[in-house]
């Protein structure tokens, strides 16, 4: 059976139109063995495809696009993780600041209470029934006594 160049071209054209990608014979990872270390040190990606040059070119372009998409996804994930980490750090800093402020206010309140107790303990009138122990808004808090 003899074929002409036009017939072969026609068959190749039809294959290119209906079979977009080449046939994949082998696609996987094979280990790289190091005799010096006595173990596998890496893996090589092995792909064996059979098809026309156009089909192989399409496959290479598709794989490159997929690799670019994966890289973009990785970069976006790294950016998202970094922003989430920064947000967590900022929340922790705000929480620590609020806690510190609360502790300072508690300490100040305790100090004021202690000062009031010390004043009461040192007030000579408090020993005689507390007639004039506290004043409010400039008025004495005595029981029926005028100043």
HELIX and SHEET records of a PDB file:
HELIX    1   1 UNK A    5  UNK A   18  1                                  14    
HELIX    2   2 UNK A   53  UNK A  122  1                                  70    
HELIX    3   3 UNK A  125  UNK A  128  5                                   4    
SHEET    1   A 2 UNK A  23  UNK A  34  0                                        
SHEET    2   A 2 UNK A  39  UNK A  50 -1                                        
SHEET    1   B 2 UNK A 135  UNK A 136  0                                        
SHEET    2   B 2 UNK A 139  UNK A 140 -1                                        
END                                                                             
